[in-house]
Amino acid sequence: MFCSRFRNGTPERFAEFGVARRLELPTMSSSGKFPVEIRGTSRLMKLMMRLFKKSMIEQIRKGGKSSVENMILLHFTGRKTGTHYEVPVMKQNVDGRTAVFTEARWRVNFRGGADIEVTDNGVRTRMRAELDDDPDSMAEGTAELLNRVGVKGARKLGIVINVDRMPTHEELADAARRRNQAVIYLTPL
């Protein structure tokens, strides 16, 4: 009965019952692919991370020449479980701020802001982490990174561009929406 009320419904009818419905599908490129795709972590990479996570964490903690470039370690406590996490992530510089792009579930711990500790190049610092899961602001941050590395360097960021130009704001926002991407901004306390 519930489903039959929404079958062939108008957008106003969906809004009346509080049901979200996507009315516009993203446009595809001439190759039949989305103009921009944000790649998730491959199974092989997840396996490698699992196998080498402890040694990677130790390298980040030690710092110096042995430290992994652009990798930082986030130390935080889960809001609901109280579990302590140490998560190695890749940092980016967006508008002069340290940012972490992720689709991982642990990111919700930073919604509304949280005080955490970050290990960068062997130095542990207290910072404020703010989650921004708005696709439009994700698109702005991604556009800045793409302007810096260029279309050819996008693959290093896990971004596949299937068009022969710089992607538009709407295409980047749509890609962030499809992958459920968010950005975490870190500011020193």
N, C-alpha and C positions, 0 to 999 in steps of 0.2 A: 504494500500500500504506500509506504513512504516513497519508494523509488518511482512509483507511477505518477506521483504528484510533480516530479521534476522532468519526466520524459517530455521531450519537445517543448520545454519551457522557454519562455522569453527571458532575456537578461534581467528584466525587472522582477520577474517571478523568482529567479534565483536569489537576487538581492533581498527580496522580501523575506525569504526564509534563512538568510544569513549564509548561504552556500556560495563559496567562491567558484567561479567558472572562468577559465581562460578563454577569451573569445578570439584572440588573434594568435595564430601560430607564427613562430619565428620564420623569417624568410631563409631559404636555402640558396647556396651559391649555385652556379651553373653545373658544378660537378655533383650536385645532389647532397652536399654536405652543408653543415652549418658554417657560416662565415668564420666564426671563432669557436674553438673548442678548448676547454680547460681540461687537461688530462689529469686523471686521478693517479695515485701511486699504483704502479703495476704490481702484480703478484710477486714477480721476481724481486722487485725493489723492497716490497714488504718483508719477504723472506730474508733478504740481505740485512735489512734494518733490524729484524728480530735477532739474527745471528750475531751482528756486530754492534748492537745497541750499547752493551756494557763498555766495550772498548772505545766507542765513539764518545760516550759520556765521560769517560776518564780523560780522553784527549781534550775535551772542552774544558774540563775542570783544571787540568794542568796548564793549559794555555801555551804561550810561546810558539815556537816554530812547529811543534807537533800538533797544534790546535787546527781543527778543521775550519777552513776559511768560510766566513759568513754564517757559521753555525753557532747558535746560542742554546743555553739550557734553561728552560722555564721550571721554576720550583713553585708549586702551588698546592693548595688543599681543596679537594672537592667540596662544593657547597652542601650537597645533600648527604654524601657518604662520609665525609671527613677524611677520605683517603688522601695520602700525600703522593703527589705526582712529580716526576722529573722527566720532562719531555724535551728531546733535542729537536730544534726547528731551525729553518733557514730564515735569517733576517734580511729585510730589504729596507732601503732608505726611501721614504715617500714624503715629499714636502719637508725634508729636513727632520722627519720623525722616524723612529725605528718602528717597523711594521712587520707583522707575521701574517702571511696569507695561508688560510687553512680551511678544510672542510670537515675536520675531525670533530667528533662529538664533544670532546673535552672543552671546546671553546666556549660553551654556554656558561661555564664557571666564571667568565669575565663579563657577562651581560650586566650592565649597570656599574661596571668597574670593580676591580679587586686589587688589593695590594699583594704583590708577589715578589719573589727574588729571581734575578736573572744572572746566570753565569756567562760572561762573555770574555773570551781569551784569558781564562783563569781567574777573573775578578768577579766576585759575587756582589751584586748591587740590588738594593730595594727599588722597585719600580711600581708604577700604577699601570695596570692593563685594562684597556677599554675595548670591548667588542663592538665592531660596527658591521652589522650584517645586512646593511642596505645595499642592494645591487648597484644602485647609481653611484654611491661613493666607492664601491669596489671597482666600478668601471673607471672612475677618475684616477684611482691609484694605479690600476693596471695600465691605463693610457700613459701615465707619467713614466712607468717602467719601460713600456714599449718605445716611447720617445727616446729614452736613454740607450736601450740596447738595440733598437731597430727591429724591423719585421723578421730579419734573419736570425736574430738572437732570441726570438720569442720562445723557441723550443727549449732553451736552457731554463726558462721560467715555467715550463710545463704548459705552454700555450701554443696551440696549433692554429695558424691563420690560413684559411683556405681561399682567400681572395688576393688579388694582385695589388692591394693598396693597404693603407693603414686602416684598421677597423674603426667603425663609428662608435660613438658613445652607446647607442642603443644595442649594437651587436655585442659589445663587451658586457653590458648590463644583462643581456639575455643569456650570455654564456655563464655569468656568475650565478644567475637564477637557476639555470639548468643543473649546475654542479653543486648548488647550495654552498657557494664559497662565501667566506667572510674574511675580514681583516681585523687583526688585533693590534692596536697602537700601544706602544710602551713608552712611558715618560718617567724620567727619574724623579724620585721623591726628594 
